[in-house]
């Protein structure tokens, strides 16, 4: 019996995602977690802001960043709904950044963007940097 107990303590049991309920997985978000998303479509941006807003409401210490790349950066300039969404995101505690490479491609300046949007020269490099700093990231 002693040998059995010793072998269990030496070899920890792995828990598979299949062994957890949906609620257990969803409730595993850290209260002070660091999360980021790189998005390239308006629909993904809307879903990202909605998700982040809900998580921050439940966990005010959460750090959530969204990096906007590609043609979506151009949409931030002319789409009033997206501009309002950026303001809502900022007031909800979400950091929004636009990719400078995408801005260059579409001849967009910082002045063209909503004031709530910050700029990173390269969205992909920024996401890599966030990963190196312990952020959980998703690209959509």
N, CA and C atoms as a LAMMPS dump frame, in Angstrom:
ITEM: TIMESTEP
0
ITEM: NUMBER OF ATOMS
420
ITEM: BOX BOUNDS ff ff ff
-5.0000000000000000e+02 5.0000000000000000e+02
-5.0000000000000000e+02 5.0000000000000000e+02
-5.0000000000000000e+02 5.0000000000000000e+02
ITEM: ATOMS id mol type element x y z
1 1 1 N 0.829 -1.187 0
2 1 2 C 0 0 0
3 1 3 C 0.876 1.254 0
4 2 1 N 1.923 1.257 0.823
5 2 2 C 2.827 2.401 0.888
6 2 3 C 3.487 2.658 -0.457
7 3 1 N 3.853 1.592 -1.139
8 3 2 C 4.467 1.728 -2.457
9 3 3 C 3.487 2.35 -3.458
10 4 1 N 2.23 1.965 -3.388
11 4 2 C 1.21 2.526 -4.263
12 4 3 C 1.033 4.023 -4.022
13 5 1 N 0.947 4.436 -2.762
14 5 2 C 0.793 5.853 -2.434
15 5 3 C 2.011 6.657 -2.879
16 6 1 N 3.179 6.108 -2.727
17 6 2 C 4.397 6.791 -3.156
18 6 3 C 4.408 6.961 -4.674
19 7 1 N 3.95 5.945 -5.41
20 7 2 C 3.955 6.047 -6.875
21 7 3 C 2.96 7.092 -7.354
22 8 1 N 1.845 7.242 -6.658
23 8 2 C 0.867 8.264 -7.04
24 8 3 C 1.439 9.651 -6.837
25 9 1 N 2.143 9.877 -5.762
26 9 2 C 2.688 11.21 -5.494
27 9 3 C 3.836 11.55 -6.433
28 10 1 N 4.518 10.554 -6.978
29 10 2 C 5.617 10.811 -7.9
30 10 3 C 5.136 11.079 -9.321
31 11 1 N 3.974 10.606 -9.654
32 11 2 C 3.435 10.77 -10.998
33 11 3 C 2.087 11.478 -10.918
34 12 1 N 2.108 12.822 -11.025
35 12 2 C 0.853 13.558 -10.903
36 12 3 C -0.138 13.177 -12.006
37 13 1 N -1.378 13.198 -11.657
38 13 2 C -2.432 12.852 -12.595
39 13 3 C -2.754 14.078 -13.457
40 14 1 N -2.808 13.88 -14.76
41 14 2 C -3.183 14.966 -15.663
42 14 3 C -4.694 14.993 -15.801
43 15 1 N -5.23 16.192 -15.803
44 15 2 C -6.654 16.353 -16.022
45 15 3 C -6.845 16.834 -17.447
46 16 1 N -7.636 16.125 -18.193
47 16 2 C -7.916 16.5 -19.572
48 16 3 C -9.09 17.46 -19.62
49 17 1 N -9.12 18.288 -20.656
50 17 2 C -10.234 19.212 -20.826
51 17 3 C -11.549 18.453 -20.893
52 18 1 N -11.519 17.23 -21.405
53 18 2 C -12.734 16.433 -21.497
54 18 3 C -13.276 16.066 -20.118
55 19 1 N -12.419 16.062 -19.101
56 19 2 C -12.843 15.711 -17.752
57 19 3 C -13.48 16.898 -17.03
58 20 1 N -13.356 18.094 -17.581
59 20 2 C -13.907 19.292 -16.968
60 20 3 C -15.247 19.64 -17.594
61 21 1 N -16.111 20.23 -16.813
62 21 2 C -17.373 20.708 -17.374
63 21 3 C -17.124 22.028 -18.092
64 22 1 N -18.064 22.425 -18.915
65 22 2 C -17.958 23.701 -19.613
66 22 3 C -17.832 24.832 -18.595
67 23 1 N -18.63 24.788 -17.552
68 23 2 C -18.59 25.837 -16.518
69 23 3 C -17.228 25.887 -15.837
70 24 1 N -16.638 24.737 -15.558
71 24 2 C -15.321 24.719 -14.917
72 24 3 C -14.274 25.37 -15.808
73 25 1 N -14.328 25.085 -17.087
74 25 2 C -13.364 25.677 -18.023
75 25 3 C -13.578 27.184 -18.091
76 26 1 N -14.821 27.608 -18.262
77 26 2 C -15.11 29.034 -18.37
78 26 3 C -14.783 29.787 -17.084
79 27 1 N -14.902 29.136 -15.949
80 27 2 C -14.614 29.789 -14.67
81 27 3 C -13.13 29.759 -14.311
82 28 1 N -12.305 29.225 -15.202
83 28 2 C -10.873 29.172 -14.914
84 28 3 C -10.143 30.447 -15.334
85 29 1 N -10.879 31.436 -15.839
86 29 2 C -10.275 32.727 -16.176
87 29 3 C -9.726 33.345 -14.904
88 30 1 N -8.471 33.737 -14.946
89 30 2 C -7.844 34.323 -13.76
90 30 3 C -8.405 35.715 -13.483
91 31 1 N -8.64 36.006 -12.232
92 31 2 C -9.194 37.308 -11.838
93 31 3 C -8.254 38.448 -12.225
94 32 1 N -6.949 38.182 -12.24
95 32 2 C -5.972 39.205 -12.61
96 32 3 C -5.199 38.777 -13.861
97 33 1 N -5.882 38.031 -14.723
98 33 2 C -5.253 37.491 -15.922
99 33 3 C -4.889 38.559 -16.941
100 34 1 N -4.055 38.138 -17.892
101 34 2 C -3.606 39.017 -18.972
102 34 3 C -3.945 38.323 -20.288
103 35 1 N -4.851 38.951 -21.051
104 35 2 C -5.356 38.351 -22.277
105 35 3 C -5.286 39.345 -23.425
106 36 1 N -5.087 38.818 -24.643
107 36 2 C -5.022 39.691 -25.819
108 36 3 C -5.537 38.936 -27.033
109 37 1 N -6.099 39.718 -27.956
110 37 2 C -6.585 39.155 -29.21
111 37 3 C -6.082 40.012 -30.365
112 38 1 N -5.716 39.355 -31.453
113 38 2 C -5.385 40.046 -32.685
114 38 3 C -6.545 39.765 -33.633
115 39 1 N -7.213 40.815 -34.098
116 39 2 C -8.405 40.626 -34.926
117 39 3 C -8.259 41.348 -36.259
118 40 1 N -8.923 40.771 -37.288
119 40 2 C -8.835 41.324 -38.638
120 40 3 C -10.19 41.529 -39.296
121 41 1 N -11.281 41.307 -38.56
122 41 2 C -12.599 41.54 -39.148
123 41 3 C -13.481 42.275 -38.144
124 42 1 N -14.448 43.008 -38.656
125 42 2 C -15.344 43.78 -37.8
126 42 3 C -16.142 42.864 -36.874
127 43 1 N -16.583 41.732 -37.389
128 43 2 C -17.377 40.808 -36.558
129 43 3 C -16.536 40.252 -35.406
130 44 1 N -15.279 39.918 -35.682
131 44 2 C -14.408 39.433 -34.616
132 44 3 C -14.094 40.544 -33.617
133 45 1 N -13.974 41.762 -34.112
134 45 2 C -13.73 42.887 -33.209
135 45 3 C -14.913 43.079 -32.276
136 46 1 N -16.122 43.043 -32.821
137 46 2 C -17.323 43.195 -31.994
138 46 3 C -17.407 42.084 -30.95
139 47 1 N -17.153 40.849 -31.364
140 47 2 C -17.195 39.725 -30.424
141 47 3 C -16.094 39.849 -29.368
142 48 1 N -14.918 40.324 -29.772
143 48 2 C -13.802 40.493 -28.831
144 48 3 C -14.123 41.537 -27.775
145 49 1 N -14.686 42.663 -28.21
146 49 2 C -15.036 43.724 -27.262
147 49 3 C -16.126 43.244 -26.309
148 50 1 N -17.108 42.537 -26.846
149 50 2 C -18.182 42.005 -26
150 50 3 C -17.629 41.03 -24.967
151 51 1 N -16.772 40.126 -25.401
152 51 2 C -16.166 39.154 -24.492
153 51 3 C -15.323 39.846 -23.43
154 52 1 N -14.464 40.753 -23.871
155 52 2 C -13.581 41.459 -22.933
156 52 3 C -14.372 42.28 -21.926
157 53 1 N -15.411 42.965 -22.396
158 53 2 C -16.225 43.792 -21.506
159 53 3 C -16.858 42.93 -20.413
160 54 1 N -17.384 41.785 -20.798
161 54 2 C -17.986 40.877 -19.825
162 54 3 C -16.982 40.344 -18.825
163 55 1 N -15.81 39.964 -19.323
164 55 2 C -14.78 39.435 -18.421
165 55 3 C -14.281 40.497 -17.448
166 56 1 N -14.075 41.705 -17.937
167 56 2 C -13.579 42.79 -17.078
168 56 3 C -14.639 43.177 -16.047
169 57 1 N -15.892 43.124 -16.437
170 57 2 C -16.973 43.44 -15.493
171 57 3 C -16.95 42.469 -14.318
172 58 1 N -16.702 41.186 -14.616
173 58 2 C -16.62 40.161 -13.57
174 58 3 C -15.289 40.187 -12.827
175 59 1 N -14.232 40.629 -13.505
176 59 2 C -12.878 40.605 -12.954
177 59 3 C -12.187 41.939 -13.24
178 60 1 N -12.449 42.965 -12.441
179 60 2 C -11.918 44.304 -12.736
180 60 3 C -10.391 44.388 -12.81
181 61 1 N -9.678 43.429 -12.241
182 61 2 C -8.212 43.447 -12.287
183 61 3 C -7.654 42.872 -13.585
184 62 1 N -8.522 42.35 -14.426
185 62 2 C -8.124 41.72 -15.679
186 62 3 C -7.512 42.744 -16.632
187 63 1 N -6.481 42.343 -17.372
188 63 2 C -5.868 43.185 -18.407
189 63 3 C -6.214 42.558 -19.751
190 64 1 N -6.927 43.298 -20.589
191 64 2 C -7.365 42.776 -21.884
192 64 3 C -6.989 43.769 -22.976
193 65 1 N -6.284 43.27 -23.994
194 65 2 C -5.863 44.118 -25.1
195 65 3 C -6.331 43.507 -26.417
196 66 1 N -6.706 44.373 -27.343
197 66 2 C -7.11 43.935 -28.676
198 66 3 C -6.261 44.696 -29.697
199 67 1 N -5.623 43.946 -30.579
200 67 2 C -4.804 44.531 -31.646
201 67 3 C -5.564 44.352 -32.954
202 68 1 N -5.787 45.461 -33.656
203 68 2 C -6.546 45.475 -34.909
204 68 3 C -5.557 45.533 -36.062
205 69 1 N -5.694 44.599 -37.022
206 69 2 C -4.776 44.531 -38.16
207 69 3 C -5.542 44.421 -39.47
208 70 1 N -4.806 44.608 -40.548
209 70 2 C -5.359 44.423 -41.879
210 70 3 C -6.37 45.492 -42.255
211 71 1 N -7.284 45.107 -43.134
212 71 2 C -8.271 46.043 -43.648
213 71 3 C -9.186 46.596 -42.555
214 72 1 N -9.285 45.891 -41.452
215 72 2 C -10.11 46.371 -40.34
216 72 3 C -9.62 47.726 -39.84
217 73 1 N -8.333 47.985 -39.919
218 73 2 C -7.798 49.29 -39.517
219 73 3 C -8.417 50.386 -40.376
220 74 1 N -8.554 50.122 -41.671
221 74 2 C -9.185 51.088 -42.579
222 74 3 C -10.648 51.31 -42.196
223 75 1 N -11.323 50.25 -41.766
224 75 2 C -12.728 50.367 -41.373
225 75 3 C -12.913 51.242 -40.139
226 76 1 N -11.899 51.294 -39.279
227 76 2 C -11.987 52.131 -38.08
228 76 3 C -12.089 53.618 -38.431
229 77 1 N -11.611 53.971 -39.601
230 77 2 C -11.594 55.374 -40.012
231 77 3 C -12.991 55.844 -40.421
232 78 1 N -13.719 55.025 -41.178
233 78 2 C -14.968 55.472 -41.794
234 78 3 C -16.24 54.912 -41.18
235 79 1 N -16.137 53.876 -40.374
236 79 2 C -17.33 53.214 -39.842
237 79 3 C -17.671 53.79 -38.471
238 80 1 N -18.752 54.576 -38.401
239 80 2 C -19.138 55.234 -37.146
240 80 3 C -19.454 54.229 -36.041
241 81 1 N -20.055 53.101 -36.406
242 81 2 C -20.374 52.074 -35.406
243 81 3 C -19.092 51.539 -34.761
244 82 1 N -18.071 51.286 -35.579
245 82 2 C -16.799 50.783 -35.038
246 82 3 C -16.096 51.861 -34.216
247 83 1 N -16.189 53.108 -34.651
248 83 2 C -15.576 54.209 -33.887
249 83 3 C -16.209 54.29 -32.498
250 84 1 N -17.536 54.184 -32.436
251 84 2 C -18.224 54.214 -31.143
252 84 3 C -17.85 53.001 -30.304
253 85 1 N -17.69 51.858 -30.97
254 85 2 C -17.29 50.641 -30.264
255 85 3 C -15.907 50.813 -29.627
256 86 1 N -14.992 51.515 -30.318
257 86 2 C -13.654 51.742 -29.773
258 86 3 C -13.729 52.588 -28.498
259 87 1 N -14.586 53.592 -28.511
260 87 2 C -14.763 54.429 -27.32
261 87 3 C -15.367 53.624 -26.17
262 88 1 N -16.345 52.776 -26.507
263 88 2 C -16.968 51.915 -25.492
264 88 3 C -15.925 50.958 -24.908
265 89 1 N -15.086 50.406 -25.781
266 89 2 C -14.053 49.473 -25.33
267 89 3 C -13.107 50.16 -24.346
268 90 1 N -12.654 51.344 -24.703
269 90 2 C -11.718 52.055 -23.826
270 90 3 C -12.365 52.369 -22.486
271 91 1 N -13.612 52.831 -22.508
272 91 2 C -14.278 53.158 -21.242
273 91 3 C -14.546 51.897 -20.42
274 92 1 N -14.567 50.737 -21.079
275 92 2 C -14.748 49.466 -20.379
276 92 3 C -13.45 48.85 -19.893
277 93 1 N -12.329 49.551 -20.075
278 93 2 C -11.048 49.058 -19.575
279 93 3 C -10.249 48.231 -20.557
280 94 1 N -10.635 48.226 -21.809
281 94 2 C -9.936 47.451 -22.838
282 94 3 C -8.95 48.36 -23.557
283 95 1 N -7.75 47.868 -23.775
284 95 2 C -6.754 48.599 -24.556
285 95 3 C -6.872 48.154 -26.009
286 96 1 N -7.045 49.127 -26.907
287 96 2 C -7.147 48.827 -28.343
288 96 3 C -5.955 49.452 -29.048
289 97 1 N -5.3 48.651 -29.9
290 97 2 C -4.172 49.141 -30.683
291 97 3 C -4.396 48.827 -32.155
292 98 1 N -3.932 49.705 -33.013
293 98 2 C -3.958 49.481 -34.456
294 98 3 C -2.548 49.15 -34.924
295 99 1 N -2.457 48.272 -35.898
296 99 2 C -1.171 47.87 -36.473
297 99 3 C -0.661 48.953 -37.415
298 100 1 N 0.533 49.455 -37.154
299 100 2 C 1.141 50.491 -37.981
300 100 3 C 1.416 50.034 -39.403
301 101 1 N 1.76 48.768 -39.587
302 101 2 C 1.993 48.27 -40.944
303 101 3 C 0.711 48.342 -41.763
304 102 1 N -0.404 47.992 -41.135
305 102 2 C -1.698 48.092 -41.816
306 102 3 C -2.04 49.546 -42.092
307 103 1 N -1.738 50.416 -41.159
308 103 2 C -1.991 51.844 -41.365
309 103 3 C -1.201 52.35 -42.567
310 104 1 N 0.058 51.966 -42.656
311 104 2 C 0.897 52.373 -43.788
312 104 3 C 0.319 51.864 -45.108
313 105 1 N -0.116 50.619 -45.125
314 105 2 C -0.653 50.011 -46.346
315 105 3 C -1.865 50.781 -46.865
316 106 1 N -2.705 51.279 -45.949
317 106 2 C -3.93 51.965 -46.348
318 106 3 C -3.836 53.49 -46.209
319 107 1 N -2.614 53.987 -46.048
320 107 2 C -2.375 55.44 -45.94
321 107 3 C -3.219 56.092 -44.842
322 108 1 N -3.184 55.497 -43.67
323 108 2 C -3.942 55.996 -42.522
324 108 3 C -2.957 56.595 -41.535
325 109 1 N -3.316 57.748 -40.992
326 109 2 C -2.482 58.379 -39.972
327 109 3 C -3.15 58.223 -38.611
328 110 1 N -2.406 58.516 -37.579
329 110 2 C -2.933 58.444 -36.213
330 110 3 C -4.14 59.366 -36.072
331 111 1 N -4.099 60.523 -36.733
332 111 2 C -5.208 61.483 -36.673
333 111 3 C -6.502 60.915 -37.243
334 112 1 N -6.39 59.947 -38.162
335 112 2 C -7.568 59.348 -38.784
336 112 3 C -8.307 58.388 -37.847
337 113 1 N -7.599 57.869 -36.875
338 113 2 C -8.174 56.858 -35.97
339 113 3 C -8.932 57.509 -34.82
340 114 1 N -9.861 56.755 -34.217
341 114 2 C -10.488 57.267 -32.996
342 114 3 C -9.409 57.518 -31.941
343 115 1 N -9.606 58.531 -31.128
344 115 2 C -8.59 58.873 -30.123
345 115 3 C -8.392 57.76 -29.092
346 116 1 N -9.351 56.858 -29
347 116 2 C -9.262 55.758 -28.039
348 116 3 C -8.331 54.635 -28.509
349 117 1 N -7.858 54.712 -29.757
350 117 2 C -7.019 53.662 -30.327
351 117 3 C -5.554 54.095 -30.304
352 118 1 N -4.721 53.239 -29.711
353 118 2 C -3.276 53.468 -29.711
354 118 3 C -2.685 52.785 -30.95
355 119 1 N -1.407 53.005 -31.207
356 119 2 C -0.759 52.427 -32.389
357 119 3 C 0.492 51.665 -31.97
358 120 1 N 0.658 50.495 -32.563
359 120 2 C 1.9 49.744 -32.468
360 120 3 C 2.453 49.63 -33.887
361 121 1 N 3.738 49.758 -34.046
362 121 2 C 4.314 49.732 -35.396
363 121 3 C 4.03 48.422 -36.117
364 122 1 N 4.038 47.313 -35.382
365 122 2 C 3.818 45.999 -35.997
366 122 3 C 2.953 45.17 -35.046
367 123 1 N 1.717 44.902 -35.441
368 123 2 C 0.784 44.176 -34.584
369 123 3 C 1.262 42.785 -34.209
370 124 1 N 1.912 42.091 -35.143
371 124 2 C 2.394 40.739 -34.855
372 124 3 C 3.527 40.765 -33.838
373 125 1 N 4.448 41.692 -33.997
374 125 2 C 5.543 41.805 -33.031
375 125 3 C 4.984 42.164 -31.649
376 126 1 N 3.971 43.025 -31.628
377 126 2 C 3.348 43.405 -30.357
378 126 3 C 2.73 42.18 -29.671
379 127 1 N 2.029 41.351 -30.436
380 127 2 C 1.432 40.134 -29.869
381 127 3 C 2.522 39.207 -29.337
382 128 1 N 3.625 39.057 -30.086
383 128 2 C 4.74 38.236 -29.593
384 128 3 C 5.276 38.794 -28.275
385 129 1 N 5.392 40.116 -28.194
386 129 2 C 5.855 40.747 -26.964
387 129 3 C 4.903 40.493 -25.809
388 130 1 N 3.609 40.56 -26.081
389 130 2 C 2.636 40.258 -25.022
390 130 3 C 2.791 38.811 -24.552
391 131 1 N 2.992 37.891 -25.491
392 131 2 C 3.19 36.491 -25.114
393 131 3 C 4.412 36.34 -24.221
394 132 1 N 5.491 37.025 -24.56
395 132 2 C 6.705 36.965 -23.75
396 132 3 C 6.478 37.546 -22.351
397 133 1 N 5.463 38.401 -22.237
398 133 2 C 5.15 39.013 -20.944
399 133 3 C 3.992 38.316 -20.233
400 134 1 N 3.699 37.089 -20.634
401 134 2 C 2.747 36.263 -19.906
402 134 3 C 1.288 36.383 -20.321
403 135 1 N 0.995 37.05 -21.427
404 135 2 C -0.383 37.159 -21.898
405 135 3 C -0.802 35.887 -22.612
406 136 1 N -2.063 35.524 -22.462
407 136 2 C -2.684 34.473 -23.25
408 136 3 C -3.249 35.187 -24.48
409 137 1 N -2.907 34.713 -25.678
410 137 2 C -3.307 35.418 -26.891
411 137 3 C -4.05 34.513 -27.853
412 138 1 N -4.923 35.137 -28.641
413 138 2 C -5.668 34.462 -29.701
414 138 3 C -5.618 35.369 -30.923
415 139 1 N -5.484 34.767 -32.1
416 139 2 C -5.554 35.513 -33.349
417 139 3 C -6.772 35.041 -34.128
418 140 1 N -7.607 36.003 -34.517
419 140 2 C -8.817 35.691 -35.285
420 140 3 C -8.774 36.359 -36.642
